[in-house]
């Protein structure tokens, strides 16, 4: 039967409308993998703001985060300041809040000043975490801790005092004066030294920021101020090579012993010539991976178990619900014998 001109026009309009509705349905929901209902699902974004971008430690964390992003299908954002400045870090965090990332992770230079910024992020519907360094008085939902505080402080003390014969004077060259993790480790070292090594004494603690050259200078000043000093601790990944370099340049290898929280390849030349006895650390790439994984769990509203199977390299990762803390594991002692097991 032949349709009228009016009927033909109405049919055409109906077909166009149906196609338009189908197009709208297809576009809705953002980009990412398809959902079971046939639509699309927005990719989870996890943004990590380190204390300082460009140093081997946080670059290794970024490598781990990128690997996790590939494995887990999330968007990993790594953005930090080139100086360890709390104000600059705050500006970066605020910019990520404006971008409306799903999860915001910070290793705060100043935990107290970061707390209200994290509160603002949470108020805007963003999940907030800390990793590497905590902000315990903030609204953070999870802290990804690299190793037990007592374990790190005791490992630093033991590895140094073994070389010092269990006695003598040593000093600490730390980094940020307000860094919660560094200060917690120093507190453990003070208490543990007094209890286990009564013939040893910490004579001074100084702060070099995240500046290796400043750490070298401060370590030399400490050796000049205390001629009987026989030990130095570099409390972070820039001061660890700094104190070793100071001992090497002062010609005191074998007379002043050093240990520190240094990345393996940065410490390798100092471990080789004895200007550093050991580096105490953890698998930094795994820390980045765990951070990204934890961010995905938060974004998906999942509850962390007391033991978590994260990946083939990260099994049985402990979660302490009372502290909201996810613990990577035990600290590692890195020496000239095992340093090449790590490529960062």
PEFEN-V50937 format. One record per residue. RES is the residue in one letter. PHI is phi in whole degrees, 0 to 359 (NA if undefined). D_CENTER is the distance of its C-alpha to the mean C-alpha in Angstrom with 1 decimal. Layout:
# PEFEN-V50937
res = {RES;RES}
phi = {PHI;PHI}
d_center = {D_CENTER;D_CENTER}
This chain:
# PEFEN-V50937
res = {X;X;X;X;X;X;X;X;X;X;X;X;X;X;X;X;X;X;X;X;X;X;X;X;X;X;X;X;X;X;X;X;X;X;X;X;X;X;X;X;X;X;X;X;X;X;X;X;X;X;X;X;X;X;X;X;X;X;X;X;X;X;X;X;X;X;X;X;X;X;X;X;X;X;X;X;X;X;X;X;X;X;X;X;X;X;X;X;X;X;X;X;X;X;X;X;X;X;X;X;X;X;X;X;X;X;X;X;X;X;X;X;X;X;X;X;X;X;X;X;X;X;X;X;X;X;X;X;X;X;X;X;X;X;X;X;X;X;X;X;X;X;X;X;X;X;X;X;X;X;X;X;X;X;X;X;X;X;X;X;X;X;X;X;X;X;X;X;X;X;X;X;X;X;X;X;X;X;X;X;X;X;X;X;X;X;X;X;X;X;X;X;X;X;X;X;X;X;X;X;X;X;X;X;X;X;X;X;X;X;X;X;X;X;X;X;X;X;X;X;X;X;X;X;X;X;X;X;X;X;X;X;X;X;X;X;X;X;X;X;X;X;X;X;X;X;X;X;X;X;X;X;X;X;X;X;X;X;X;X;X;X;X;X;X;X;X;X;X;X;X;X;X;X;X;X;X;X;X;X;X;X;X;X;X;X;X;X;X;X;X;X;X;X;X;X;X;X;X;X;X;X;X;X;X;X;X;X;X;X;X;X;X;X;X;X;X;X;X;X;X;X;X;X;X;X;X;X;X;X;X;X;X;X;X;X;X;X;X;X;X;X;X;X}
phi = {NA;276;279;285;300;293;295;298;296;296;296;296;298;297;295;298;297;296;295;296;297;295;295;297;296;289;282;294;102;81;260;129;284;289;274;295;280;98;275;235;232;294;287;292;250;243;254;246;249;282;299;204;266;108;266;305;301;286;294;292;299;297;301;295;296;295;296;297;300;293;290;261;74;245;260;261;246;238;211;216;277;273;231;279;246;303;295;295;294;299;299;293;299;298;293;287;297;296;286;61;296;282;226;245;242;230;256;289;289;228;304;291;286;282;306;293;290;294;297;296;299;296;297;267;87;262;288;236;222;236;212;74;230;267;235;298;262;247;270;306;270;213;247;269;264;287;194;300;303;298;299;291;299;289;296;299;296;298;294;281;292;299;286;275;72;77;209;114;255;220;229;242;252;264;244;291;292;255;291;298;292;298;294;293;295;297;301;295;300;297;292;292;299;297;280;266;234;296;268;250;212;272;266;194;227;235;232;254;65;256;244;295;298;292;296;301;298;294;296;295;299;295;293;289;287;231;301;265;293;236;207;221;243;264;279;212;285;259;278;299;291;297;290;294;296;298;295;299;291;277;69;245;297;90;252;242;264;227;222;184;268;243;288;306;289;290;269;308;295;281;292;294;262;86;288;232;273;194;245;258;207;204;283;291;296;296;297;296;297;298;298;296;300;298;300;295;298;298;298;269;71;273;269;286;274;293;232;237;268;271;201;296;268;230;244;64;289;280;237;251;294;294;254;53;237;257;252;299;157;278;292;251;259;257;233;296;278;240;300;281;285;239;257;235}
d_center = {74.4;73.7;71.2;72.1;70.4;68.8;67.4;65.9;64.1;62.7;61.4;59.7;58.0;56.8;55.3;53.4;52.1;51.0;49.1;47.4;46.3;44.9;43.0;41.4;40.4;38.8;36.7;35.5;31.9;29.9;28.5;27.0;28.4;31.8;32.1;34.7;37.1;37.3;35.4;31.9;28.5;25.9;22.7;19.6;17.2;13.5;12.0;8.4;8.7;6.4;8.2;10.2;11.1;13.1;11.9;11.6;8.2;6.5;9.7;9.3;6.2;8.8;11.5;10.4;10.1;13.4;15.0;14.3;15.8;18.8;19.3;18.9;20.6;18.2;17.4;13.8;13.5;11.1;12.4;11.7;14.2;15.5;15.9;13.8;16.2;15.7;18.6;17.4;14.1;16.3;18.6;16.1;15.1;18.9;19.6;17.4;19.3;22.4;21.5;21.4;18.3;18.3;14.8;12.7;9.0;7.9;5.8;9.5;11.4;14.2;13.7;17.5;18.1;15.4;17.1;20.1;18.4;16.5;20.0;21.5;19.2;20.1;23.7;23.7;22.9;19.2;16.9;14.1;10.9;8.0;4.7;3.5;6.7;9.6;12.6;15.1;18.0;17.0;17.9;14.6;15.6;12.8;10.0;7.9;8.2;7.7;11.3;14.2;14.6;18.1;17.4;15.2;17.7;20.6;19.5;19.2;22.5;24.3;23.4;24.7;27.7;28.9;29.5;31.0;33.4;32.1;33.4;33.2;31.3;27.7;25.4;21.7;20.2;17.0;15.1;14.8;17.5;16.1;12.5;12.8;10.9;12.8;16.0;15.8;15.7;18.5;20.5;20.4;21.5;24.4;25.6;25.3;27.0;29.8;30.4;30.2;31.1;33.8;35.0;31.7;30.6;27.6;29.5;27.0;23.4;22.7;19.9;19.4;16.7;14.5;17.9;18.9;22.5;22.6;21.2;24.1;26.6;25.5;25.7;29.2;30.2;29.3;31.3;34.2;34.1;34.1;36.3;36.0;32.2;31.2;27.4;24.2;20.6;17.9;15.1;12.3;12.0;14.6;17.0;17.1;19.1;20.7;22.4;23.5;25.0;26.8;28.4;29.4;30.9;32.7;34.3;33.1;31.6;32.8;33.7;30.3;27.6;23.8;20.6;17.1;13.4;13.8;12.9;16.1;17.9;17.5;19.0;21.6;24.5;24.1;24.1;27.1;29.2;28.3;26.8;23.7;24.4;21.1;17.3;15.4;12.1;11.1;11.0;7.8;9.4;10.1;6.6;6.5;10.1;9.8;7.8;10.6;13.2;12.6;12.9;16.1;17.5;17.2;18.9;21.6;22.3;21.8;21.7;19.2;21.3;21.2;20.7;19.0;19.9;17.0;18.2;20.5;17.7;16.2;19.1;19.7;16.2;17.1;16.8;18.3;19.9;21.1;17.7;16.2;13.5;12.4;12.1;11.0;13.8;15.5;14.4;16.1;18.6;18.8;22.3;24.6;25.8;22.6;20.5;21.9;20.4;17.1;17.5;14.5}
